[in-house]
Amino acid sequence: MMVNRLACQLDGVTAMASVSGPLINGTDDIGAPFQCDRSLPILHIHGHKDPIVPFGGCNSTWASYGFECIGLHKMHPIADFPAVETYVNDWRSRNGVRDAAPSLGFRNGTVSCQSWGDTPAQNVTLCVAADEGHSWPGSTSFCMLPPARCTLDMDASRHILEFFNRSSGHAIRSA
């Protein structure tokens, strides 16, 4: 969620990738209003069975995918966050590709990615890990903890680096 906020507010950010952290427009922790009006390439990766940041969103009055958002709000007064579909559609609108047809960008096992936009500058890519919980795809750290539900069908770190390479036009190399 933090990377979304930084991408919206810092001029030097030219592309953004997030894992299980949608943009929350509205007010921040100290009550300051903000909105994201920028257009930039984004990659969002999200587990469909994430109980911490549910794919269907969360607010203080409703539940999604069997996860009681009301209980989460009672335990910790978090801000509401949108369904992943709403979040991605908002980025598509800002990038001028709201009505574009998606193209399949990557598919392996339980992970499927689709992209919108004909140019790297317009690109919005969503990768959904069907059986993934709240974890980093391709990592086995903390996989035994209940909310994790990890997948090795995608290496999120590698995909993010490749996305930045395509979006920036500069080669970013990994060791």
N, C-alpha and C positions, 0 to 999 in steps of 0.2 A: 504494500500500500504506500510505503514511503517513497519508493522509486517513482510511482505515478505522480505524487505530489511534487517531487523534485523536477521531473520531466515537464510538468506543467508550468513551473515557476522559474526555472533556470534556462536562460537563453542558450547556453553552451551545450545543452543536451540535444543531440541530433537523432537519437533513436532510443527506444526503451524496451526492456524485457522484464516481465514479472512472472513469478510463480506463486499462484494462490493468493494474490494480493490485488484486488480490483481497486480502482479509483473511487474514493468517497468524496463526492462533491457536497458542499453544504457548509458546515462550520468545523473548525479544528478544535483541539482540546481546550483552547482558551476562549472559544466562542467567536473567533474571527472568521467572517464569511470569505469564501473563495470559490472560484469556478475555474474550470480548465477550458480555455478557448484555443489552445494550440493544436496544430496539426503536426504529427510526426509519426514515423514508422513505429509500430508496436508489435511485440510478440507476447502473448499471454498463454501460460501453461497452467492448467488447472485439473485437479482430480475430481472426477464426477461424484465420488463418494466422500468428499472432504467434510468431516463433521465440525471442523473449527471455522472454516470460511466456506459455508455451503454453496455449492454450484448454483442453487436457486436463490441465493441472497439471504439476508437476515435483517430483521428489524425487531423492535420490542413487542410487536403485536401478532406475529405470525411465525409459522414453522415451515421449513422446506426440507424435502427428502427425508422426513422422519426426524430431523434434528430440531429440538425445541429452542428456537432463538430466544424465546421469552426467558427461559432458564439461563441462557448465556448472558443476557442483559442483566438479570438479577445478580449473577455472580460477579460480573465485571461490567461497568457502564460503558460498553463500547458504542461506537457510532454505528448507525445503520449502514449496510452496504448492499449494493444492487446485485441482482442476479447476473451471472457471468454474461448471459446473452444481452442484457441491457447495457452492461459495461462495454462489451465489444461493439454493439450497435452505436453507442455514443462515440467511440473512437472512429468507427466507419463514417459517421456523419461529419466529424471534424476533418477527416482526411478526404472527404468528397467521394467516397465509394459506398455510400449507404445502399444504393440500388444495384451495385455490381453483383454479378454472380460469383459464388466462391469457386476456387479451384482447389483440388486436393494437393497438398504440399508434401505430406509425409504420412505413411501408415505402416504400423508394425504392431502386430498383436492387439493389445488393448488401447493403443494410442493412435489417434487420428488428428491430423492438422489440416486446417483449411485456411486459405488466404484470399483476401480481397485487395484489388488494386493492381493496375497495369505497370506501375513504376515503383522502384524501391521507396521513393519519398511518400507515396500514398499507402504503402503496404500496411495491412492489419492482418495478423496471423493469430489464430486461436488453435491451440493444441489441447485436446481433451484426453485424459487417461481414464478410461471407463471404470476401472476397478481401484484407482488410486485414491488414497485418503489425503491427509495433510502432510505431504512429504515432497522431497525433491526427486523427480524421476531420474533414475539411473544411480541413485545412491541407496546403499543398504543400511546406512546409519539410522538407528532408532526404529528400524522396521518392525521390531517385535512389540513396540508400544501400540496400544489399541488405535489411536487416531491416525497412525502413519499409513498403513496399507500401501506399501511401496510397489513400484513396478520397475523392471529393468528393460521394458520395451522401448525406452527412449533415454538418451543421455541428455538431460536438460542443459547441462553446461556446454556440451559440444554444439547443440542446436542454437543456443544463445550466441555463442561466438560466431557461428556461421551466419546467423541473422544480422549481427553487427557488421560483419564483412560485406554482406550484400547491401545493407542500408547505408553504410558510410562511404563505400567506394575505396576505403583504405584497408589494407590487409592487416588483420589482427591475428596473430599467431598464438597457438597454445603449445605448451611444452609437451 
